Amino acid sequence: MKIRYLWGLAALLILSPSWAVAQDLQKGMRAFNADDYETALKELLPFAQKGDAVVQRTVGMVYKDGGNGVVRDREQAAKWYRLAADQGDQFAQYFLATMYEDGQGVSQDSAEAAKLYRLSAEQGNETAQLKLGTLYEFGKGVSSNKVLAYMWYTIAAWNGEINRADSLAAAMTPEDIARAQALAVGCLGSGYQTCEDTATTVDAPSGTQDLKLGMEAYNAGDFDTAFPLLLRAATQGDAQAQLALGFMSENGDGVGQDDAEAVKWYKLAAEQGVAQAQFFLGILYINGKGVLQDDAEAAKLMRLAADQGNTTAQFFLATLYRDGQGVAQDYSEAVKFARLAADQGDVYAQTIIGQFYENGDGVPQDLAEAAKWYGLAADQGGAEAQFYLGWLYDQGTGVAKDKSEAVRLFHLAAVQGFANAQYNLGVMNGSGEGVKKNKVIAYMWLNIASASGFGDGIERDLLAARMKPEDISKAQAMSTACMNSNYQDCGN
């Protein structure tokens, strides 16, 4: 993955005591952004060796990707990621976790991967939160724990990731779901301070006794006790209690599900400047739940949260400007807010910036730049970006044509349930483009894509006409196993 650096000269001078040193750092970052890895490595290594965590992470990216004058070296990448991760860099923690999970540059170690994903997740990295949920669901590197899996899936979804909690819910009891939802609220409300301990409750950060006891009761699933305590704290003006009551009302936790009541409490917290309340209230205005649908009010609230640095609000505000929803359509503003979120690592923001460059919306059309932004998001696990980048490699636009790389990226997106990628993966397996021809695997992916709502199954049926009945039966069984395992058992 590459993270784009947009440091101004003033910031460089603050970081460095001399103009020459600042110029060296700036030169290195510019070279990195331009894919001139040889120059980037030469200029950045001295800063990395002095302990700059961001630069250490960047050097790790250079070694991990390789090319453009640098030999790929996964062991060196892991080394530099480790140095940055040990200083608390959430992106380095995430990248290093993926290397431990896959055994790249380090010995495969799912437990170490889980540890690093957790460190990154507890700093608000939504992709790490989603990954950690997957590890808990399938017991990789941690003991299988559906409550914690559901909790992390829920938090990741609140932060803008895809929602996998709903698919997990079918395998859980209502009591466990309630517990997981309570833990999610408590985890988020505590600023990720005590998210992992299911034997204890999560304290809220306000310091008021009512809030503390109310959150403890909520975490224990004792909503009857939690509600009056949180109500008392909220009516005394505690913004975190107001936010919690908004959650309870919106989700029907211990009280009747009531969007209008959720709006009431979110408004009170939002008026005190709680960015998350502003964001959630904005979503209710967009959807017309509990209030009259009002895109303009939603945009206003998103702006308030975005100006506080809330990345999900920045992303949503970018889409509102892109679509002219609640605001006058303005691609320049869309690009501006998408960049703010993207520079904080938001996968979806990086993806739409890629789309802006691919289509020439708000920026000059630049397919190579689009590929860079898709690469940022794809390396963080963004399925949509993986698909778009795969398409660029398939077509040879913005990047050198590379069918095998297209297959790799389509596969990454396919196992996250992205139907377009599943279809393309099926077609390429069927034709032998970028991968050894395999009709069974091709049928499996085409069948899954059809079940996911993409296409009408014609391509699959045409393929079936050229297959043996026993191979069709095998492919159908593989399709079922793949989907039932949440894409963990897909025949390869």
N, C-alpha and C positions, 0 to 999 in steps of 0.2 A: 504494500500500500504506500501511496505517497500522500502527504498532507501538504497543502499549498500554503506558503508563507507570504504574508502581505505586510511585513513590517515596514513602517515608515522610517525615514532617516533619523528622525528625532529619537525614536525608540532604540535604534541601533547605537546612537551616541550615548544613551543612558546605560545601555548594557556594556559598553566598551569605553575605556578611558582615552582612546586615541582614534583619530579619524582614520588612520591607516588600518587599524584592526577592524573598525566598523566596516570599512570598505571590503576587507577580506571576507567577513561574515556575509555581507550583502552579496558579494560576488558568488560565494558558495551556495547561498539559498537560491539565487537567480539561476545558477547552473543546474541545481537540482530540479527546479520548476521547469526548466527547458530540457530535461532528460539528458543533460551533459554530465553524466555520472563521474567521469574521470576528473573533470575540473571540480565538481562538487566535492568529491572525496579529498582531493588535494587541499582545498580551501577549508573544509569543515573539520578534518581530523584534528588539527591543533585545538580547536574549541571543544571537541568531544573529549579529548584527552585531559582537558582542564576541568571536566565535570559538568558541562552544560547538558542537562537532561534532554532538552528538545533537540539539540544537535546530535546527541548520542542516538536518539531514536531515529533521526534522519539518516545517519550513517548506517544504522541497522537496515533501514529500508533499501538503501543503495546496494548493500551486500546481498540482501534477500532477493531482489529483483535481478541484479547483475545486468550485463549488457552495456552498450555505449561506452566502451573503454574500461569496464570493470568486470572482473571475473566473478560470477555468482559464487557466493560462499555463505552457505546457510549457518555454519558454525560461527563465523564472524558476525553474522546478523544476530544470532542468538546472544552472543557476548555483549553486543552494544545495546540490544533491547534490555538485557538483564541490568546493565548499569543504569539505564534510564528508568526502568521499572522499579528498581530499588530506591530511586529518589521519588517515587510516587507518581510517575507519568502514566496516566490512565491508558493512553494509546499504546505505549510500549508494553504495559501489562497485558493488554488485549492481544497484541501481535505475538508476544512471547507465549501466551497461552495457546494460541493456534498452532505454534510450532511444537509445543509439548503434546498437544492433542494428536497431531499428525506425525510426530517423530521426525521433524525436519530440523537438522542441525543440532538436535539434542536427542537423547534417548526418549522414546515414547513414554509418557508418564501422565496418565489421565488425572491423577490426584494433584499433581503440580499444576496442570492446566486448570483444574477446578479452583485451586487456590488463587491463581492469577486472574481468572475470570471474575472471581468474587471481589478481589481488590479493585478491579476496574469497574465492576457493577456498582460497588458502593460509592463510587465517585460520580455515578449517574450515567455511565456509558450504557445506552440502551441495547446495543448489539451484544455486549458482554452479558447483560441481564438476560437476554433471550437465550444465549448460549448456556448460561448457568442453569436456566430452567430446563433445557434439554438434558443436561448432565444429570440433574435430579430426577427427571422423568424416567430415564433409562438406566440410572445407577452407574454412570461412568465416572470413575474417580471419586465418587461420593456414594453413600448409601442411598438407594432409591427412596425418594420421598416425594409423593405426589403433592402434598400440601405446599412444600417449598417450591416445587416445580411450578405449581399454579400461581404462587405468590410472585415469583420472578417473571413468569409470563405476563401476569397482570400489570406489574410495574413497567415492564418493557413496553407493553401496549399503551399504557398511559403516557409514556415518554415518546410515543410515535412509531414503535415497531409493530410488526404484524401481531395479531392477537391469536396465540395458540392455546390460551386458557380454555376457550370454549370447547375445543376438540378434546382436551384432557378431562373436562368436567364429566363426560359420560362414564368415566371409569372411577368416579369419586362419589362419596356419600354427600348428601346435603350438608351434614355437619362439618365434613372436611373442607368443603367449598367455602362455607361461612368462615371457618377458621383461617383459611388461606386468604380470603378477602380482608379479614380483620388484620392479619399480619401485613398485608400489602399496604393498607392504610397506615398502620403503625410504623412500618419501615420508612415509608415516604415522609410521614409526619416527623419522624425522628432525624431526618437528614441522613438516612442510611447508617445510623449508629448501631442499631441492635436488630439486624434483619435476620440473622441466621439461627438464633437461639429459640427453638420452639418450646423449650421447657420453661422459659421465662417470658414475661411480657415486655412490650416495647414502651418505654417512657416517651412522652411527648416533650418537646424542648421548651415549652413556655415557662415552666417552673411553678405554675399554680397547682395546688393540691387537687382541685377538682379535675383539672385537665389530666393530671398524672393518673389519678384513680380511674377516671373515665376511660382513658386509653387502655389502661390495664384490663378493665372489664371488657372493653370492646375486643381486645386481642384474645381474650379468653372465650369469646363468643357469648358473653353474658350481656346482651344488648339491653335487657331490662334495667340492669344496674348502670350500664354505661350512659344511657340516654339522659337521665336526670342530671348526672354529674357534668356531662358535656354541655347540656342545655344551660346549667347554671354558669359554667365558665363562659359559654358563648354570649349569654345575656349580659355578662359583666364586661364584654368587649374583647374576649380572647379570640384573636383571629384564627389560631390553629384549631380551636374548638369549633368555630364557625365553619371552617373548611371541613372538619371531620363530620359535622352534622349535614353538610351538603352531600358528602359521600354517602352517609347513611340514608338520606332521603332519596337520593338518585338511584341507589342500588337496592333499596328496600331492606336494609339491615336493621332488624329490630323494630322498625316502624313501617307503616304502609308506604309502598313505593309512591313517591310524590315529586314529580319534576318541579312543580311550582314551589314546593317547600325547599327543594334543592336550590332553586334560583334565589330564593330569599336569603339563604345562608351564604351561598357563594357571593352574592352581592355585598353582604356585610364584610366578608373577608376581603373581597376585591377592593372595596372602598378604603381598606387599611393597607392596600398596596401588596397583597399576597399575589404573586405572579401566577401561581398555579390556579388560584380561584378565578383570576381574570381569564385565564385560558379556558378552564372548564365552563365558565359562564358563557364565554364566546362560542363554544361548541354548542351549548344549548340554544343560543340565539340563531346559529346557523341552521340547526335542525328543527327549530320551532317547538322545542319541548319545554313546557312550563312557562313559556312566554310566547308572544306573537313572533313569528319568524322575522328576523331583522338583520340582514347582512351588514348594513352600515354600523349597527351597534356592535355586532360581532367583530367587525374590522377595528373599531375603536378599542375594544377590549383586548384584542390580539396585539394591537400596537402598544398598549400599556405594558402588557406582559413581555412583548418583544424588546421593548426599550430597557427592561430589567435584565435582559440577557437570556430569557427563556427560549431555548433553541427550538422547541416544538412550536411555540407561538410564532417565532421568526419564520419557520418553514410554512406554517399555515397562512401567515400574512403574505408571504411571497406568492402562494397559490391564489390568494384573493386578488392581488394586483395583477397576476398573470391572466386571470379569468374575468377581471372587471366585476368582481362579486363584492358588493358593498362599498366599493371604491371605483374611481375611474380607472379603466384598464391602463396600466403603466408598466411596461416591461422593464424599464430602468429601475423602478422601485422594486419590482419582483426580483431582479438580479441582485439588487442591494441587500435585501433581507435574506435571500437564499444564501448569499455569500457569508453573511453574519453567522447563520446557522452552520453552514458548511465548514467554516473555519474553526468551529467548535466540534467538528467531527460528525455532524448530523448526516446520516446516510441518505435520507430522502432529499435533503437540500442539495447534496452533492450530485444526486441523480438528476434533479431538475435543472441544475446549472449545465450538466452535460446536454440535456435536451435543448436548453437555450442556445448553446453553441452549435448543436447539430442542426437546429432549425433557423439560426440567425435571429432569434427573438431577443431584443434588448442588447445584443452584442453582435459584432460581425460574425458571420457564419465561419466556423473553424472546426472542421471534423477532427483534427488532431487534438485540439483543446477539449472537444467533447469526449474523446477517448480518454484523456487524462482524468477528467472529472468522473466519468463512469468507472475508471480504474480505482479512484479513491473509494467510491462507494462499494464497488464489487469486492475489494479486498477486505472490507469490513463485513461482508456477508449480505449486502443488499441484492436481493434476487432480481429486482427490476433492472438494476444497473448491470448485473451479470448478464442478463439477457441482451440488453442494448449493446454492451461491449462485445458480446459474442457475435451479434449481428454484424458489427463493424468488422470484426476479424473474418467473418464468413464472406463478407462482400469486398474486403480489402479497401475500405474507405476510412481515412484518418489514421490507419495503421496498415502495416504490410499484411497481405492476405495470409491467413494461417487457419486452415480448416480444423486442425487438431486442437488449437487453442479455442476456437469457436465451440467445439464439442465439449471441451473441459468447462467452459463458462456456462454453456447451456445445461450441463449436468448439475453444476452447483446451484443454478436457479431451479432446475426441475425438482431436485430433492427438497426444495423449500415450498413446493406446491405451485410453482409458477407455470400455468398451463401452456402459454406460448412456447416456453423453453422445452416443456415436455414434448410438444408436437415436433419442434425442430429437431430435438434429439432423436425422436423416432424416425424422422425422415432421413437423417444423416446416418443412423445405424442401418437403415434399410438400403441406402445407396452406397454405403462404404466411404462416405466423404469424411475424412479426418479421423476415421476410426475403422477398425476391421468390421467388415460387413457381417451383420448378425440379425437375421430376420426375427428370431424369437425376442431379442431385446427390443428391436424396432417395434414389433407388434405390442409389446408390453407398454412402451412409452406412448405410442399412439392411442392405445386403449385407455390409458390413464388420462391423457389429455382430453379425450372425448368425455370421460366420466367427470372431468373437472370443468367441462362446459366449453372447451375450445374445439372448434371444428365439428363436422357432422359425421365423422367416422369413415368417410369415403376412402381416405388414404389407407386406413387400417384394413378396410374390407378388400381393397385392391391387393394389398400385400397378402392377405389371408388366402386369396385365390391362387397364390404361388407357394403356399405352405402345406406341409403334411398335417393331417388332422391332429396327430399326437403333438406336433410342435405348437399348434394353435392352443390346444388344451394346456400345454406347459406354460405358454405365454400368458394365458388368462389366469392361471393359478399364481404366476409371478406377479401379475398386476394386482391381484387381491392381497397377496402378502406384502407387497410394497406399500399400498395404501393403508392397510391395517397396521403396519409398523411405523406409520408416520414417516415413510420414505427412508427408514433405516435398513430395510431388507429388500433391496431392489435388484438382486441378481448380480451385483458387482461391487 
